[in-house]
Amino acid sequence: MSTKINLVLLALLVACGLALVNSQYQARHLFIELERLQQRARQLDIDWAQLQLDQSTLGKNARIEQIARTDLDMAPLTPERTQYLTQGEK
Amino acid sequence: MKRGANGSTGSRVAASKGISFTTSPVLAVRLPSWRSRVVLFVLFVAFAVLGVRALWLQGVSNEFLQKQGKSRYERTIELPATRGKIMDRNGQVLALSMPVKAVWAIPEDVLKSPPQKLRALAGLLDMSDAELRKKLDSDRTFVYLKRQVEMDVIEKIAKLDIEGIDTRKEYKRFYPQGEVMTHMVGFTNVEDAGQESMELAQQKTLVGTTGSRRVIKDRLGHIVEDIGLGKEPHDGKNLTLSVDSKIQYIAFTQLKAAVEKFKAKAGGAVVLDVHTGEVLALANYPSYNPNDRSKLTGAQLRNRVMTDTFEPGSTLKPFTVALAMDSGRVTPNTRIDTGSGRFTIADRTISDTKGHGVISVAQVIEMSSNIGTSKIALSMPSQEMWEMFTKVGFGQAPKFGFPGAVAGRVRPYKSWRPIEQATMSYGNGISVSLIQLARAYMMFARDGDTIPLSFQRVDELPPAQQVIKPKTAQAMREMLESVVSGEHGTAKQAQVAGYRVGGKTGTAYKVENGKYAMPRKYIGSFVGMAPMSSPRFIIAVMIDEPTTLAHFGGQVAAPTFAALAANALRAMNIPPDSAVTEIVVPADAEAEAM
């Protein structure tokens, strides 16, 4: 009787041991994946900041005005040259 | 052989006949029995000591060894926090931190490398070979070669593969809007600490807290496990300013044009949102590029709008008149005799540009009569005037949350002599900053109440404080409009096509070392609002020491106001509130007093 119990317990022990090995292995794998993704998130954050910076630099009012004036031959709008329409008026 | 065999047989026989080895009496040693017990005891004690020691190390005093063990495989990694971004009210980035690296060297090791490599390094670091060698000529083991080097350069330096060169991660702050926005945003130093303006004022919220984490590293240096004793890093909070990039740009370019046109020393302009108290633009000229501060001078750094006080001159008249109207002493139609243009109090004489004769209170403002304002002021107790100045913020420590903002100076009313009360009513003998002046005009633009200014975007309106009656504010707005569009107005050049605008000019002599500067130096100013039908902006412009063409506020500051207002109104899509007509400004616009 006691031999049987011992055998069952031994089998259980071995199974538990293997399960531990397996879960540890999986944990390491997932951890490495997590690290990799976090690194990527950081890189994307940096890229986003760079793009925001570029947007702000390229969208500078001074640059827009200069391009509009010289390259596109545009002139500022003045009220004298504007036809204002009001909704509901004849 | 035979003998040998016999011999051996014989000895075996003899042994078997004798006694066994263990009981051989020859070998029996006569020793006292306690000796063996002593040995046994000593051995037992030795084992016991080992046991106790093992127990001690394992169970009781185990910290030290565990720590030593951990330090063999555990590492603490610093997690840096990024400084918060600064954005304008529409989310456009005004300041942003990017990771860069500092290049440092161990001079002894670096100097061993071949000269052509060092030359290449100097080239990459943007310095001459001699400069680099001067830096390396040091006894120290750690020398910064250059800080805040951008990543692409770092990669090239790494490719040179020079021994003794290493890098350290840090951040560099970029200001894409450059000189246009710098007096609003400020800048940080190489240690990422705010030095000026909002970068300094909001240092605590902008700066993050660095974190750390404990990890287990394997032989190759890869992180294999997080032990979870870390501290999360917290990035700095982003800051959304009240400033509008478009209006700021308009203000800066118009101000720059004016300062250059009148060959002035400097200038300042500020635009406020009447409804929310937000500062939409704050421009100073001369300015500087915050991305390259190597040639920065004090004059460029100076935030004149906030930190310079000046005698405002006539821009202060509306406050005296508003007080008199609010207390029922005068109405806009009350007649006041300004005489021939000269008025003597005690031994001092106040003068107007010319004799206006008997004019109404409204005309006192329109023509900017010093005598008229003085007479109104002298009909009131000095305490009431002082209270009015204090209520609108003059002489009060500003609560803007902006570094360097000054209080200006209003002397206690008990020491006012009549002549001083008179001159103060038209803005002499009192000093204010441009932002205080703009904020004070808020009560005219709103219906007699003021709200606190904000440099950050306002989502919830702050409670307003009533200063004068709504009716008084309305009447004052009409007078301010007549200054610009009236027949005798002093600020005809402030007119804007398509919009009704109003405001008040001011010209003051500059005070240097406690006296009026000789020869005369002027500050021309204009504070106004637009559109008059429902004021949206308060715009204040100040031109410091104009030297050519003109020096009156109506001539130097008013046109700048007009250009600024016209562009800002258009940029904000505010519909025109007056018939669109071509404005003809008379060539010799009326001069104003002082």
Interface residues (C-beta under 8 A of the other chain):
Chain A: A27 R28 F31 I32 E35 D45 I46 A49 Q50 Q52 L53 Q55 S56 T57 G59 K60 N61 A62 E65 P76 L77 T78 P79 E80 T82 Y84 T86
Chain B: T82 K85 Q92 V93 L94 L96 S97 M98 P99 F174 P176 Q177 G178 V180 H222 I223 V224 E225 D226 S245 K246 Y249 T253 A497 G498 Y499 A566 N567 R570 P575 P576 V580 E582
